[in-house]
Amino acid sequence: MVTALSGGNINQYAYGSVQRSGTLPNGRIVYDVTDSEGNKAGKFSIPKEQTDTFEASYKTIMETAPKIKKYVDENSSDEDLRRRRSLGRNIVATCGAIGAAVPILLLWKAGSMTKKILGTVAGVVIGLAAGFGISLSATTPPGSKQFARASRTISNLDIEPVLDEKV
């Protein structure tokens, strides 16, 4: 189990740090929050059984945030944004076209016109859905998926602020 998320070095992360600092009488684990300048920013507590989940998610967020920031800093010019939008549109259009072409080729000799139309429509829908997924993967910063998953995990935990008089 991790006892200091910041590794004992308060300024390890440019975004501040969270450090385990004790236990409340009701068994909840207390964490101190320190801002990026090393000043205490507050305290919160988590049930003991959720601490491993919190610490793993927090570590993931702190590891992926710099990657996302670097990507945004390097790829935020107007030209980069236009290029990514164009790439996204091209991926979706190509997948949609392939989704339409496959059923047309497979159902070319099918006797029923209804079967051909329904197969083509289903192929287009599946192709567009795949295109959106591929486009999203190709145009989002690295680590975004892990960051979002860890943020969602933390938001579902029983986190309570700790006032100094409780400790």
Secondary structure, 3 states (H helix, E strand, C coil): CCCCCCCCCCCCCCCCEEEEEEECCCCCEEEEEECCCCCEEEEEEECHHHHHHHHHHHHHHHHHHHHHHHHHHHCCCHHHHHHHHHHHHHHHHHHHHHHHHHHHHHCCCCCCHHHHHHHHHHHHHHHHHHHHHHHHHHHCCCCHHHHHHHHHHHHCCCCEECCHHHC
